[in-house]
Amino acid sequence: MVDVSPSRFEELVGEALDSIPSELLRVLDNVVIQVADEDPDEPPTERLSDYTFALPDTITVYRLPITALCADEDEVAREVAITVVHEIGHHFGIDEQRLHELGWG
C-alpha cells in the first residue's frame, strides 16, 4: 500500500483525463468525474432503459482501493489511468469482457 493524499490523487485523475484524446472528451457529454476514498455501494456498469432526462452520469474513482493495491505513486498513476479509461468505456457501453480484451481491465 502506498500513501497518496486525496489532493495528489485528484491530480493523478486529472492527469489521466488530460491523456484522453480531446475528440473523445468532446462526446463525453452529461458526465461528472469525481474522486472518493471508497465505494459505499457497488456502482452500476450498464445504462438502463429509464435513462432519459437523467442527471449527469457519475464516474467515481476510488482512492483507497487503488492505493491499497499499489507499491508506489507511479503504480498508482498507472492504475488511475486504467480505471479512468475503463469507466469511460462503460459510459460508452463497452462491457467488462471487451475492456479486458482491450487491455483496460
N, CA, C and O atoms as a GROMACS GRO file, in nm:
protein
  420
    1MET      N    1   0.085  -0.119   0.000
    1MET     CA    2   0.000   0.000   0.000
    1MET      C    3   0.089   0.124   0.000
    1MET      O    4   0.192   0.130   0.067
    2VAL      N    5   0.046   0.222  -0.076
    2VAL     CA    6   0.118   0.349  -0.081
    2VAL      C    7   0.024   0.459  -0.032
    2VAL      O    8  -0.096   0.455  -0.057
    3ASP      N    9   0.080   0.556   0.039
    3ASP     CA   10   0.001   0.667   0.091
    3ASP      C   11   0.004   0.781  -0.011
    3ASP      O   12   0.108   0.844  -0.032
    4VAL      N   13  -0.110   0.806  -0.073
    4VAL     CA   14  -0.125   0.918  -0.166
    4VAL      C   15  -0.236   1.006  -0.112
    4VAL      O   16  -0.348   0.959  -0.091
    5SER      N   17  -0.206   1.131  -0.089
    5SER     CA   18  -0.306   1.222  -0.032
    5SER      C   19  -0.425   1.238  -0.126
    5SER      O   20  -0.412   1.218  -0.247
    6PRO      N   21  -0.540   1.275  -0.071
    6PRO     CA   22  -0.657   1.298  -0.157
    6PRO      C   23  -0.630   1.402  -0.266
    6PRO      O   24  -0.673   1.385  -0.380
    7SER      N   25  -0.558   1.510  -0.232
    7SER     CA   26  -0.533   1.613  -0.334
    7SER      C   27  -0.440   1.562  -0.443
    7SER      O   28  -0.461   1.592  -0.561
    8ARG      N   29  -0.338   1.486  -0.407
    8ARG     CA   30  -0.248   1.429  -0.509
    8ARG      C   31  -0.322   1.328  -0.595
    8ARG      O   32  -0.299   1.321  -0.716
    9PHE      N   33  -0.409   1.249  -0.534
    9PHE     CA   34  -0.487   1.151  -0.610
    9PHE      C   35  -0.575   1.223  -0.712
    9PHE      O   36  -0.586   1.179  -0.827
   10GLU      N   37  -0.637   1.333  -0.672
   10GLU     CA   38  -0.718   1.411  -0.766
   10GLU      C   39  -0.633   1.463  -0.881
   10GLU      O   40  -0.678   1.465  -0.996
   11GLU      N   41  -0.510   1.504  -0.852
   11GLU     CA   42  -0.418   1.547  -0.959
   11GLU      C   43  -0.391   1.433  -1.056
   11GLU      O   44  -0.387   1.454  -1.177
   12LEU      N   45  -0.372   1.311  -1.004
   12LEU     CA   46  -0.347   1.196  -1.090
   12LEU      C   47  -0.468   1.165  -1.178
   12LEU      O   48  -0.452   1.129  -1.294
   13VAL      N   49  -0.587   1.180  -1.122
   13VAL     CA   50  -0.708   1.161  -1.203
   13VAL      C   51  -0.713   1.268  -1.312
   13VAL      O   52  -0.747   1.238  -1.427
   14GLY      N   53  -0.680   1.392  -1.278
   14GLY     CA   54  -0.677   1.499  -1.378
   14GLY      C   55  -0.576   1.472  -1.488
   14GLY      O   56  -0.603   1.496  -1.605
   15GLU      N   57  -0.459   1.420  -1.450
   15GLU     CA   58  -0.357   1.385  -1.550
   15GLU      C   59  -0.407   1.273  -1.641
   15GLU      O   60  -0.383   1.275  -1.761
   16ALA      N   61  -0.477   1.176  -1.583
   16ALA     CA   62  -0.534   1.067  -1.664
   16ALA      C   63  -0.636   1.123  -1.763
   16ALA      O   64  -0.639   1.083  -1.879
   17LEU      N   65  -0.719   1.215  -1.718
   17LEU     CA   66  -0.817   1.277  -1.807
   17LEU      C   67  -0.749   1.359  -1.916
   17LEU      O   68  -0.796   1.362  -2.030
   18ASP      N   69  -0.641   1.425  -1.882
   18ASP     CA   70  -0.566   1.503  -1.981
   18ASP      C   71  -0.508   1.415  -2.091
   18ASP      O   72  -0.482   1.463  -2.202
   19SER      N   73  -0.488   1.287  -2.061
   19SER     CA   74  -0.431   1.196  -2.161
   19SER      C   75  -0.536   1.140  -2.257
   19SER      O   76  -0.501   1.076  -2.357
   20ILE      N   77  -0.664   1.164  -2.228
   20ILE     CA   78  -0.773   1.118  -2.316
   20ILE      C   79  -0.778   1.213  -2.436
   20ILE      O   80  -0.775   1.334  -2.418
   21PRO      N   81  -0.786   1.160  -2.558
   21PRO     CA   82  -0.794   1.247  -2.676
   21PRO      C   83  -0.912   1.345  -2.666
   21PRO      O   84  -1.021   1.308  -2.624
   22SER      N   85  -0.888   1.468  -2.706
   22SER     CA   86  -0.991   1.572  -2.696
   22SER      C   87  -1.116   1.537  -2.775
   22SER      O   88  -1.226   1.576  -2.737
   23GLU      N   89  -1.099   1.464  -2.886
   23GLU     CA   90  -1.216   1.423  -2.966
   23GLU      C   91  -1.310   1.335  -2.883
   23GLU      O   92  -1.432   1.345  -2.896
   24LEU      N   93  -1.252   1.250  -2.800
   24LEU     CA   94  -1.334   1.162  -2.716
   24LEU      C   95  -1.396   1.241  -2.601
   24LEU      O   96  -1.512   1.219  -2.567
   25LEU      N   97  -1.320   1.331  -2.542
   25LEU     CA   98  -1.374   1.410  -2.432
   25LEU      C   99  -1.491   1.497  -2.477
   25LEU      O  100  -1.583   1.523  -2.399
   26ARG      N  101  -1.489   1.542  -2.602
   26ARG     CA  102  -1.598   1.625  -2.653
   26ARG      C  103  -1.731   1.550  -2.656
   26ARG      O  104  -1.837   1.611  -2.639
   27VAL      N  105  -1.727   1.420  -2.678
   27VAL     CA  106  -1.851   1.342  -2.683
   27VAL      C  107  -1.885   1.280  -2.548
   27VAL      O  108  -1.985   1.209  -2.535
   28LEU      N  109  -1.803   1.305  -2.449
   28LEU     CA  110  -1.829   1.259  -2.313
   28LEU      C  111  -1.922   1.361  -2.250
   28LEU      O  112  -1.881   1.445  -2.169
   29ASP      N  113  -2.048   1.351  -2.287
   29ASP     CA  114  -2.148   1.451  -2.251
   29ASP      C  115  -2.229   1.405  -2.130
   29ASP      O  116  -2.256   1.286  -2.114
   30ASN      N  117  -2.266   1.499  -2.046
   30ASN     CA  118  -2.351   1.472  -1.931
   30ASN      C  119  -2.285   1.374  -1.834
   30ASN      O  120  -2.349   1.282  -1.784
   31VAL      N  121  -2.156   1.395  -1.808
   31VAL     CA  122  -2.079   1.307  -1.719
   31VAL      C  123  -1.999   1.393  -1.620
   31VAL      O  124  -1.936   1.491  -1.658
   32VAL      N  125  -2.004   1.353  -1.494
   32VAL     CA  126  -1.923   1.415  -1.390
   32VAL      C  127  -1.823   1.311  -1.343
   32VAL      O  128  -1.860   1.198  -1.313
   33ILE      N  129  -1.696   1.349  -1.337
   33ILE     CA  130  -1.592   1.258  -1.288
   33ILE      C  131  -1.547   1.311  -1.153
   33ILE      O  132  -1.506   1.426  -1.139
   34GLN      N  133  -1.556   1.223  -1.052
   34GLN     CA  134  -1.522   1.264  -0.917
   34GLN      C  135  -1.432   1.162  -0.849
   34GLN      O  136  -1.412   1.051  -0.900
   35VAL      N  137  -1.380   1.199  -0.734
   35VAL     CA  138  -1.292   1.112  -0.655
   35VAL      C  139  -1.355   1.094  -0.517
   35VAL      O  140  -1.409   1.188  -0.459
   36ALA      N  141  -1.347   0.973  -0.466
   36ALA     CA  142  -1.391   0.943  -0.329
   36ALA      C  143  -1.292   0.844  -0.269
   36ALA      O  144  -1.217   0.778  -0.341
   37ASP      N  145  -1.291   0.835  -0.137
   37ASP     CA  146  -1.199   0.742  -0.072
   37ASP      C  147  -1.234   0.597  -0.102
   37ASP      O  148  -1.146   0.518  -0.137
   38GLU      N  149  -1.361   0.562  -0.089
   38GLU     CA  150  -1.402   0.425  -0.118
   38GLU      C  151  -1.548   0.421  -0.158
   38GLU      O  152  -1.621   0.518  -0.139
   39ASP      N  153  -1.589   0.308  -0.213
   39ASP     CA  154  -1.723   0.289  -0.266
   39ASP      C  155  -1.816   0.237  -0.158
   39ASP      O  156  -1.797   0.125  -0.110
   40PRO      N  157  -1.918   0.315  -0.119
   40PRO     CA  158  -2.012   0.265  -0.018
   40PRO      C  159  -2.105   0.157  -0.075
   40PRO      O  160  -2.157   0.074  -0.001
   41ASP      N  161  -2.127   0.160  -0.204
   41ASP     CA  162  -2.214   0.065  -0.273
   41ASP      C  163  -2.144   0.020  -0.400
   41ASP      O  164  -2.042   0.075  -0.439
   42GLU      N  165  -2.200  -0.080  -0.463
   42GLU     CA  166  -2.149  -0.126  -0.592
   42GLU      C  167  -2.215  -0.043  -0.701
   42GLU      O  168  -2.337  -0.048  -0.715
   43PRO      N  169  -2.137   0.034  -0.780
   43PRO     CA  170  -2.199   0.119  -0.882
   43PRO      C  171  -2.244   0.039  -1.004
   43PRO      O  172  -2.186  -0.065  -1.034
   44PRO      N  173  -2.349   0.086  -1.073
   44PRO     CA  174  -2.392   0.017  -1.195
   44PRO      C  175  -2.290   0.038  -1.307
   44PRO      O  176  -2.227   0.143  -1.316
   45THR      N  177  -2.276  -0.063  -1.392
   45THR     CA  178  -2.183  -0.052  -1.504
   45THR      C  179  -2.255  -0.055  -1.638
   45THR      O  180  -2.192  -0.054  -1.743
   46GLU      N  181  -2.388  -0.059  -1.633
   46GLU     CA  182  -2.467  -0.058  -1.756
   46GLU      C  183  -2.578   0.044  -1.741
   46GLU      O  184  -2.631   0.064  -1.632
   47ARG      N  185  -2.614   0.108  -1.851
   47ARG     CA  186  -2.722   0.205  -1.853
   47ARG      C  187  -2.855   0.132  -1.875
   47ARG      O  188  -2.865   0.047  -1.963
   48LEU      N  189  -2.955   0.166  -1.795
   48LEU     CA  190  -3.085   0.102  -1.807
   48LEU      C  191  -3.175   0.182  -1.900
   48LEU      O  192  -3.139   0.291  -1.943
   49SER      N  193  -3.292   0.127  -1.932
   49SER     CA  194  -3.382   0.190  -2.028
   49SER      C  195  -3.445   0.319  -1.977
   49SER      O  196  -3.497   0.396  -2.057
   50ASP      N  197  -3.442   0.344  -1.848
   50ASP     CA  198  -3.504   0.465  -1.792
   50ASP      C  199  -3.406   0.582  -1.782
   50ASP      O  200  -3.418   0.666  -1.692
   51TYR      N  201  -3.309   0.588  -1.872
   51TYR     CA  202  -3.202   0.688  -1.866
   51TYR      C  203  -3.248   0.828  -1.908
   51TYR      O  204  -3.185   0.926  -1.867
   52THR      N  205  -3.352   0.841  -1.986
   52THR     CA  206  -3.397   0.970  -2.038
   52THR      C  207  -3.419   1.070  -1.925
   52THR      O  208  -3.476   1.037  -1.821
   53PHE      N  209  -3.373   1.192  -1.945
   53PHE     CA  210  -3.384   1.303  -1.852
   53PHE      C  211  -3.313   1.276  -1.719
   53PHE      O  212  -3.350   1.331  -1.616
   54ALA      N  213  -3.214   1.193  -1.723
   54ALA     CA  214  -3.138   1.160  -1.602
   54ALA      C  215  -3.039   1.272  -1.569
   54ALA      O  216  -2.996   1.346  -1.657
   55LEU      N  217  -3.005   1.281  -1.443
   55LEU     CA  218  -2.897   1.370  -1.402
   55LEU      C  219  -2.768   1.321  -1.466
   55LEU      O  220  -2.765   1.211  -1.522
   56PRO      N  221  -2.663   1.400  -1.461
   56PRO     CA  222  -2.538   1.354  -1.524
   56PRO      C  223  -2.493   1.219  -1.469
   56PRO      O  224  -2.507   1.190  -1.350
   57ASP      N  225  -2.438   1.138  -1.560
   57ASP     CA  226  -2.372   1.015  -1.515
   57ASP      C  227  -2.256   1.057  -1.427
   57ASP      O  228  -2.197   1.163  -1.446
   58THR      N  229  -2.223   0.973  -1.332
   58THR     CA  230  -2.111   1.000  -1.244
   58THR      C  231  -2.011   0.886  -1.255
   58THR      O  232  -2.046   0.769  -1.238
   59ILE      N  233  -1.889   0.922  -1.282
   59ILE     CA  234  -1.778   0.827  -1.278
   59ILE      C  235  -1.698   0.864  -1.154
   59ILE      O  236  -1.648   0.976  -1.142
   60THR      N  237  -1.686   0.770  -1.062
   60THR     CA  238  -1.612   0.795  -0.939
   60THR      C  239  -1.489   0.705  -0.937
   60THR      O  240  -1.499   0.584  -0.958
   61VAL      N  241  -1.375   0.764  -0.910
   61VAL     CA  242  -1.250   0.690  -0.897
   61VAL      C  243  -1.220   0.683  -0.748
   61VAL      O  244  -1.208   0.785  -0.681
   62TYR      N  245  -1.207   0.560  -0.697
   62TYR     CA  246  -1.192   0.539  -0.553
   62TYR      C  247  -1.044   0.527  -0.514
   62TYR      O  248  -0.973   0.439  -0.562
   63ARG      N  249  -1.001   0.618  -0.428
   63ARG     CA  250  -0.861   0.630  -0.389
   63ARG      C  251  -0.810   0.512  -0.307
   63ARG      O  252  -0.706   0.455  -0.341
   64LEU      N  253  -0.878   0.475  -0.202
   64LEU     CA  254  -0.823   0.375  -0.110
   64LEU      C  255  -0.806   0.237  -0.173
   64LEU      O  256  -0.702   0.175  -0.150
   65PRO      N  257  -0.901   0.185  -0.250
   65PRO     CA  258  -0.876   0.055  -0.313
   65PRO      C  259  -0.757   0.056  -0.409
   65PRO      O  260  -0.683  -0.042  -0.418
   66ILE      N  261  -0.739   0.166  -0.480
   66ILE     CA  262  -0.627   0.174  -0.574
   66ILE      C  263  -0.495   0.183  -0.498
   66ILE      O  264  -0.400   0.111  -0.530
   67THR      N  265  -0.488   0.269  -0.398
   67THR     CA  266  -0.362   0.282  -0.325
   67THR      C  267  -0.329   0.156  -0.246
   67THR      O  268  -0.212   0.128  -0.220
   68ALA      N  269  -0.430   0.079  -0.207
   68ALA     CA  270  -0.406  -0.046  -0.134
   68ALA      C  271  -0.338  -0.151  -0.221
   68ALA      O  272  -0.269  -0.239  -0.171
   69LEU      N  273  -0.358  -0.141  -0.353
   69LEU     CA  274  -0.301  -0.239  -0.445
   69LEU      C  275  -0.161  -0.202  -0.495
   69LEU      O  276  -0.092  -0.285  -0.553
   70CYS      N  277  -0.121  -0.078  -0.473
   70CYS     CA  278  -0.001  -0.027  -0.538
   70CYS      C  279   0.116  -0.012  -0.441
   70CYS      O  280   0.098   0.011  -0.321
   71ALA      N  281   0.236  -0.026  -0.496
   71ALA     CA  282   0.358  -0.016  -0.416
   71ALA      C  283   0.419   0.124  -0.416
   71ALA      O  284   0.493   0.160  -0.324
   72ASP      N  285   0.389   0.204  -0.520
   72ASP     CA  286   0.446   0.338  -0.528
   72ASP      C  287   0.354   0.428  -0.609
   72ASP      O  288   0.256   0.382  -0.668
   73GLU      N  289   0.386   0.556  -0.612
   73GLU     CA  290   0.299   0.652  -0.680
   73GLU      C  291   0.292   0.630  -0.831
   73GLU      O  292   0.188   0.655  -0.891
   74ASP      N  293   0.399   0.583  -0.891
   74ASP     CA  294   0.396   0.555  -1.035
   74ASP      C  295   0.293   0.446  -1.066
   74ASP      O  296   0.220   0.454  -1.164
   75GLU      N  297   0.288   0.345  -0.980
   75GLU     CA  298   0.189   0.239  -0.999
   75GLU      C  299   0.048   0.292  -0.977
   75GLU      O  300  -0.045   0.251  -1.047
   76VAL      N  301   0.031   0.381  -0.881
   76VAL     CA  302  -0.100   0.444  -0.859
   76VAL      C  303  -0.140   0.520  -0.984
   76VAL      O  304  -0.255   0.510  -1.028
   77ALA      N  305  -0.050   0.597  -1.042
   77ALA     CA  306  -0.080   0.674  -1.163
   77ALA      C  307  -0.124   0.581  -1.276
   77ALA      O  308  -0.219   0.613  -1.348
   78ARG      N  309  -0.056   0.467  -1.294
   78ARG     CA  310  -0.096   0.371  -1.398
   78ARG      C  311  -0.235   0.315  -1.371
   78ARG      O  312  -0.317   0.305  -1.462
   79GLU      N  313  -0.261   0.277  -1.246
   79GLU     CA  314  -0.393   0.221  -1.211
   79GLU      C  315  -0.503   0.325  -1.228
   79GLU      O  316  -0.613   0.292  -1.273
   80VAL      N  317  -0.475   0.449  -1.193
   80VAL     CA  318  -0.573   0.557  -1.211
   80VAL      C  319  -0.604   0.573  -1.360
   80VAL      O  320  -0.720   0.584  -1.398
   81ALA      N  321  -0.501   0.575  -1.444
   81ALA     CA  322  -0.522   0.589  -1.589
   81ALA      C  323  -0.606   0.474  -1.643
   81ALA      O  324  -0.698   0.496  -1.722
   82ILE      N  325  -0.575   0.352  -1.601
   82ILE     CA  326  -0.653   0.236  -1.646
   82ILE      C  327  -0.797   0.248  -1.598
   82ILE      O  328  -0.890   0.223  -1.675
   83THR      N  329  -0.816   0.288  -1.474
   83THR     CA  330  -0.950   0.300  -1.418
   83THR      C  331  -1.032   0.406  -1.490
   83THR      O  332  -1.149   0.385  -1.520
   84VAL      N  333  -0.970   0.520  -1.517
   84VAL     CA  334  -1.042   0.629  -1.587
   84VAL      C  335  -1.086   0.582  -1.726
   84VAL      O  336  -1.203   0.600  -1.762
   85VAL      N  337  -0.997   0.521  -1.802
   85VAL     CA  338  -1.034   0.473  -1.935
   85VAL      C  339  -1.140   0.364  -1.924
   85VAL      O  340  -1.235   0.361  -2.002
   86HIS      N  341  -1.125   0.274  -1.828
   86HIS     CA  342  -1.220   0.164  -1.807
   86HIS      C  343  -1.360   0.220  -1.781
   86HIS      O  344  -1.457   0.175  -1.842
   87GLU      N  345  -1.371   0.316  -1.692
   87GLU     CA  346  -1.502   0.371  -1.656
   87GLU      C  347  -1.561   0.454  -1.770
   87GLU      O  348  -1.682   0.454  -1.789
   88ILE      N  349  -1.479   0.525  -1.843
   88ILE     CA  350  -1.529   0.598  -1.961
   88ILE      C  351  -1.578   0.496  -2.064
   88ILE      O  352  -1.679   0.520  -2.131
   89GLY      N  353  -1.508   0.385  -2.078
   89GLY     CA  354  -1.553   0.278  -2.167
   89GLY      C  355  -1.691   0.229  -2.129
   89GLY      O  356  -1.776   0.209  -2.217
   90HIS      N  357  -1.716   0.210  -1.999
   90HIS     CA  358  -1.850   0.171  -1.955
   90HIS      C  359  -1.953   0.277  -1.994
   90HIS      O  360  -2.064   0.244  -2.036
   91HIS      N  361  -1.916   0.404  -1.981
   91HIS     CA  362  -2.009   0.511  -2.018
   91HIS      C  363  -2.053   0.497  -2.164
   91HIS      O  364  -2.169   0.525  -2.197
   92PHE      N  365  -1.962   0.455  -2.249
   92PHE     CA  366  -1.995   0.438  -2.391
   92PHE      C  367  -2.049   0.299  -2.423
   92PHE      O  368  -2.065   0.265  -2.540
   93GLY      N  369  -2.077   0.219  -2.320
   93GLY     CA  370  -2.144   0.091  -2.341
   93GLY      C  371  -2.051  -0.027  -2.362
   93GLY      O  372  -2.098  -0.134  -2.401
   94ILE      N  373  -1.924  -0.013  -2.338
   94ILE     CA  374  -1.830  -0.124  -2.355
   94ILE      C  375  -1.836  -0.210  -2.228
   94ILE      O  376  -1.823  -0.159  -2.117
   95ASP      N  377  -1.856  -0.340  -2.246
   95ASP     CA  378  -1.871  -0.428  -2.129
   95ASP      C  379  -1.735  -0.471  -2.073
   95ASP      O  380  -1.630  -0.448  -2.133
   96GLU      N  381  -1.741  -0.534  -1.955
   96GLU     CA  382  -1.620  -0.576  -1.884
   96GLU      C  383  -1.529  -0.663  -1.970
   96GLU      O  384  -1.408  -0.640  -1.977
   97GLN      N  385  -1.587  -0.762  -2.035
   97GLN     CA  386  -1.507  -0.856  -2.114
   97GLN      C  387  -1.429  -0.784  -2.223
   97GLN      O  388  -1.310  -0.808  -2.241
   98ARG      N  389  -1.496  -0.694  -2.295
   98ARG     CA  390  -1.429  -0.623  -2.403
   98ARG      C  391  -1.322  -0.528  -2.350
   98ARG      O  392  -1.215  -0.516  -2.410
   99LEU      N  393  -1.348  -0.462  -2.238
   99LEU     CA  394  -1.246  -0.375  -2.178
   99LEU      C  395  -1.122  -0.453  -2.140
   99LEU      O  396  -1.010  -0.406  -2.158
  100HIS      N  397  -1.141  -0.574  -2.087
  100HIS     CA  398  -1.026  -0.659  -2.052
  100HIS      C  399  -0.952  -0.701  -2.179
  100HIS      O  400  -0.828  -0.703  -2.181
  101GLU      N  401  -1.026  -0.736  -2.284
  101GLU     CA  402  -0.963  -0.774  -2.412
  101GLU      C  403  -0.879  -0.660  -2.467
  101GLU      O  404  -0.774  -0.683  -2.528
  102LEU      N  405  -0.923  -0.537  -2.446
  102LEU     CA  406  -0.853  -0.419  -2.496
  102LEU      C  407  -0.738  -0.376  -2.406
  102LEU      O  408  -0.664  -0.284  -2.438
  103GLY      N  409  -0.723  -0.444  -2.292
  103GLY     CA  410  -0.614  -0.412  -2.200
  103GLY      C  411  -0.650  -0.307  -2.097
  103GLY      O  412  -0.561  -0.253  -2.031
  104TRP      N  413  -0.777  -0.276  -2.082
  104TRP     CA  414  -0.821  -0.174  -1.986
  104TRP      C  415  -0.901  -0.236  -1.873
  104TRP      O  416  -0.995  -0.175  -1.822
  105GLY      N  417  -0.864  -0.358  -1.835
  105GLY     CA  418  -0.940  -0.428  -1.731
  105GLY      C  419  -0.873  -0.428  -1.598
  105GLY      O  420  -0.926  -0.483  -1.502
   0.00000   0.00000   0.00000
